[in-house]
Amino acid sequence: MAETDKFGGLFRKIGDTIHIGTKKFKGKAILSSKFDDSLGESLIHRVKAEENDNFRKIDGFIVKEPENAVLLQSGVLVGVAGSGIYQLEKTAKHPGSEIIWVTKREFIIKWGTPGIYTSDNVMVGCWGISRMRIVNPRNFIMNVVSHKQYYSGNELKNWVKQTVIAAVKHVMTRYTVPELLKERRSLEIQTRSELGPESSRWGLELVGLDIGGFKVPEEYETLLTYEIEKQIIETQQELAEERNQFDDVSEKIKKFELMLEQADEMFLGGKISEKRYKEIADKYSSKLAKIKAEKSL
């Protein structure tokens, strides 16, 4: 910690968060974040000098570990404070001064789109999960939050969701249906690449993007099931190699149970027809019953 950590002459770092209980800060009026989650998960806590009668009496503020604080003076960025305890100078206690705490926690965005035309002119549905976090508080406040007093996780999720869907749609149009089902990881990588620059402008980092699955026309459902089986088998083989052992019967049971669970989820989610669901269920229920009977002998 350096006493010379000054930001525009308006505030300076005077300690780390672990020092807040020491004599040095006893009796001091130290502001801290109070995220209001009454309207949903809050991403910011904003304090304006002109709206807080006690602002002039404040000695400083604290920024906790999972946060950053952005300081503005008459709408102009003064600085971004990381974890620590900061002293407010007198010049920072006048109207126009603002302290905005910004959370750094990761948030999850579930998304889905019912119909995208692939390069072979087939309409395919797609859904998945994205994980994001705020890594540039300055860009986030200046380019996303702007003048808003409150900004919730739901607001950001709804906004980002549309951008994610647009990127997924754009990338999917380059693939045929068989390519989509076989090259899911490639699709994820290309979508992340498309979202990168836009996310950066908003002060966000795309931590991860996972495509959960596709809804395809009935004539492609056999291929979809085959690709799911293939992925499950590959995953199980990787796990077996890590354990350096492979119990063939037990692994087959797990495989068939996973296939039945996947079929249930796809049918209930409207991803496959009842006809295809029954075919899968009959196939793997029969195999599961047979192998369990053999194991019990």
C-alpha positions in Angstrom: 0.0 0.0 0.0 1.4 3.4 -1.0 0.3 6.7 0.6 0.9 8.3 -2.8 -1.8 6.4 -4.5 -3.8 9.5 -5.5 -6.5 9.9 -8.1 -7.0 13.3 -9.6 -6.3 14.9 -6.2 -9.8 13.9 -5.1 -9.1 10.7 -3.2 -6.1 8.5 -2.3 -5.6 5.0 -0.9 -4.7 4.9 2.7 -5.1 1.2 3.7 -6.2 -2.2 2.7 -9.6 -3.7 3.6 -8.1 -5.8 6.4 -7.1 -2.7 8.2 -10.7 -1.3 8.6 -11.0 -2.5 12.2 -7.7 -0.9 13.4 -7.4 2.2 15.6 -6.4 4.3 12.6 -10.0 4.1 11.3 -11.8 4.0 14.6 -14.5 6.7 14.7 -14.0 7.5 11.0 -17.0 7.9 8.7 -16.3 5.4 6.0 -18.8 4.7 3.2 -19.2 1.2 1.9 -21.3 -0.5 -0.8 -25.0 -1.4 -0.1 -26.3 -3.3 -3.1 -30.0 -3.0 -3.3 -31.3 -6.4 -4.5 -35.0 -5.7 -3.8 -35.7 -5.3 -7.5 -33.3 -8.1 -8.6 -29.6 -8.7 -8.4 -28.0 -5.3 -8.3 -24.7 -4.6 -10.1 -24.0 -1.1 -8.8 -24.4 1.1 -5.7 -24.4 4.8 -6.6 -23.9 7.6 -4.1 -24.1 11.3 -5.3 -22.9 14.2 -3.2 -25.9 16.3 -3.8 -28.3 13.6 -2.8 -26.5 12.6 0.4 -26.7 15.2 3.2 -23.8 13.5 5.1 -21.5 13.4 2.1 -19.4 16.3 3.3 -18.9 14.6 6.7 -17.5 11.4 5.1 -13.8 10.7 5.7 -13.5 8.1 3.0 -14.8 4.9 1.5 -14.0 1.2 1.3 -13.9 -1.0 -1.7 -14.3 -4.7 -0.9 -12.5 -7.5 -2.6 -15.3 -8.5 -5.1 -15.8 -4.9 -6.2 -14.4 -1.8 -7.9 -15.4 1.8 -7.3 -15.7 4.4 -10.1 -15.4 8.1 -9.1 -17.0 10.8 -11.2 -16.7 14.6 -10.9 -19.5 16.4 -12.8 -19.9 13.4 -15.1 -16.2 13.1 -15.8 -14.2 10.0 -14.8 -11.7 10.8 -12.0 -10.5 7.2 -11.4 -11.2 3.6 -10.7 -10.4 2.2 -7.3 -9.6 -1.4 -6.6 -9.9 -3.2 -3.2 -8.8 -0.9 -0.3 -9.7 2.0 1.9 -9.6 5.5 0.4 -9.6 9.0 1.9 -11.8 11.6 0.2 -10.2 15.0 -0.2 -12.2 18.2 0.5 -12.5 18.9 -3.3 -14.3 15.6 -3.7 -17.1 16.5 -1.3 -18.9 19.1 -3.4 -22.0 18.6 -5.6 -21.2 16.7 -8.8 -19.1 14.1 -7.0 -20.2 10.5 -7.3 -18.9 7.1 -6.0 -20.3 4.1 -7.9 -19.5 0.6 -6.6 -19.5 -2.1 -9.2 -19.6 -5.8 -8.5 -17.1 -8.2 -10.1 -19.1 -11.3 -9.6 -19.8 -13.6 -12.5 -23.4 -13.9 -13.8 -25.0 -16.5 -16.0 -27.2 -15.8 -19.0 -29.5 -18.5 -20.4 -30.5 -18.0 -24.0 -32.3 -19.7 -26.8 -33.6 -19.0 -30.3 -36.4 -21.0 -32.0 -35.4 -20.8 -35.6 -32.2 -20.1 -37.6 -31.7 -21.0 -41.2 -28.4 -22.9 -41.8 -26.4 -22.7 -45.0 -28.4 -25.7 -46.4 -31.6 -23.7 -45.7 -32.9 -25.8 -42.8 -34.5 -24.1 -39.8 -32.7 -25.2 -36.5 -33.3 -24.1 -32.9 -30.5 -23.6 -30.5 -30.0 -22.9 -26.8 -27.2 -22.6 -24.3 -25.6 -20.7 -21.4 -23.1 -17.8 -21.3 -21.1 -16.6 -18.4 -20.0 -13.0 -18.1 -18.4 -10.6 -15.6 -17.6 -6.9 -15.4 -13.8 -6.4 -15.9 -13.7 -2.8 -17.0 -15.8 -0.7 -14.6 -15.0 2.5 -16.5 -16.5 1.2 -19.8 -19.4 -0.5 -18.0 -20.4 2.8 -16.2 -19.8 5.1 -19.1 -21.2 2.9 -21.9 -23.8 0.8 -20.3 -25.1 2.3 -17.0 -24.7 6.0 -17.9 -26.9 8.2 -15.6 -29.0 5.3 -14.1 -29.2 5.2 -10.3 -29.9 1.5 -10.3 -28.9 -1.2 -12.7 -29.8 -4.8 -12.2 -28.4 -8.1 -13.4 -31.7 -8.8 -15.1 -31.4 -5.6 -17.2 -27.9 -6.6 -18.3 -28.9 -10.2 -19.0 -31.8 -9.2 -21.2 -29.6 -6.8 -23.1 -26.6 -9.1 -23.5 -28.9 -12.1 -24.3 -30.1 -10.5 -27.6 -26.4 -9.8 -28.6 -25.5 -13.4 -27.9 -28.4 -14.7 -29.9 -27.5 -12.4 -32.8 -23.9 -13.7 -32.8 -25.1 -17.3 -32.6 -27.4 -16.8 -35.5 -24.7 -15.1 -37.6 -22.3 -17.9 -37.1 -24.8 -20.7 -37.5 -25.7 -19.5 -41.0 -22.2 -20.6 -42.1 -22.9 -24.3 -41.2 -25.0 -27.1 -42.6 -27.1 -29.1 -40.2 -24.6 -32.1 -40.1 -21.7 -29.7 -39.6 -23.5 -28.0 -36.7 -24.1 -31.3 -34.9 -20.6 -32.5 -35.5 -18.7 -29.2 -34.9 -20.4 -27.7 -31.9 -17.1 -26.7 -30.3 -16.1 -24.8 -33.4 -19.4 -23.0 -33.4 -18.8 -22.0 -29.7 -15.3 -20.7 -30.5 -16.4 -18.6 -33.5 -19.3 -17.2 -31.5 -17.0 -16.2 -28.6 -14.7 -14.5 -31.1 -17.6 -12.5 -32.5 -18.8 -11.4 -29.1 -15.3 -10.4 -27.8 -15.0 -6.8 -29.2 -18.5 -5.9 -28.3 -18.2 -7.3 -24.8 -15.0 -5.3 -24.3 -16.7 -2.0 -25.3 -19.2 -2.7 -22.5 -16.6 -3.5 -20.0 -17.5 -7.1 -19.9 -15.6 -10.3 -20.3 -17.2 -13.4 -21.9 -16.0 -16.0 -19.4 -17.6 -18.9 -21.3 -20.3 -19.8 -23.9 -21.7 -23.3 -24.0 -24.2 -24.5 -26.6 -26.6 -26.8 -24.8 -28.2 -28.3 -27.8 -30.2 -28.0 -31.0 -33.8 -28.6 -32.1 -33.7 -30.1 -35.6 -36.4 -31.3 -38.1 -37.4 -34.9 -37.6 -35.4 -36.2 -40.5 -32.2 -35.1 -38.7 -33.1 -36.4 -35.2 -31.2 -39.7 -35.8 -28.1 -37.8 -36.6 -28.6 -35.6 -33.5 -29.0 -38.7 -31.3 -25.9 -40.2 -32.8 -23.8 -37.1 -32.0 -25.1 -37.1 -28.4 -24.1 -40.7 -28.0 -20.7 -40.0 -29.5 -20.1 -37.1 -27.1 -21.2 -39.2 -24.1 -18.9 -42.1 -25.1 -15.9 -39.7 -25.6 -16.5 -38.1 -22.2 -16.7 -41.5 -20.5 -13.5 -42.7 -22.2 -11.7 -39.5 -21.1 -12.8 -40.1 -17.5 -11.8 -43.7 -17.7 -8.3 -42.9 -19.0 -7.9 -40.4 -16.1 -8.8 -43.1 -13.6 -6.6 -45.5 -15.5 -9.3 -48.2 -15.3 -12.4 -49.1 -17.3 -15.3 -51.2 -15.8 -17.0 -52.1 -19.1 -20.3 -53.2 -17.6 -20.7 -50.3 -15.2 -19.7 -47.8 -17.9 -22.3 -49.2 -20.3 -24.9 -48.9 -17.6 -24.0 -45.2 -17.1 -24.0 -44.6 -20.8 -27.5 -46.0 -21.3 -28.8 -44.2 -18.2 -27.4 -40.9 -19.6 -29.0 -41.5 -23.0 -32.4 -42.0 -21.3 -32.0 -38.9 -19.2 -31.0 -36.9 -22.3 -33.9 -38.2 -24.2 -36.3 -37.2 -21.4 -34.9 -33.7 -21.4 -35.1 -33.3 -25.2 -38.6 -34.6 -25.4 -39.9 -32.5 -22.5 -38.2 -29.5 -23.9 -39.8 -30.1 -27.3 -36.5 -30.8 -29.0 -37.5 -34.2 -30.5 -40.8 -35.7 -31.6 -42.7 -38.3 -29.6 -42.0 -40.9 -32.2 -38.2 -40.4 -32.0 -38.4 -40.2 -28.1 -40.1 -43.7 -28.0 -37.5 -45.1 -30.4 -34.6 -43.9 -28.2 -36.4 -44.9 -24.9 -37.2 -48.4 -26.2 -33.7 -48.9 -27.5 -31.8 -48.0 -24.4 -34.3 -49.3 -21.9 -34.0 -52.7 -23.5 -30.2 -52.5 -23.5 -30.1 -51.3 -19.9 -32.4 -54.1 -18.7 -30.3 -56.7 -20.6 -27.0 -55.6 -19.2 -28.3 -55.3 -15.6 -29.7 -58.8 -15.9 -26.3 -60.1 -17.1 -24.5 -58.3 -14.4 -26.7 -59.9 -11.7 -25.8 -63.4 -12.9 
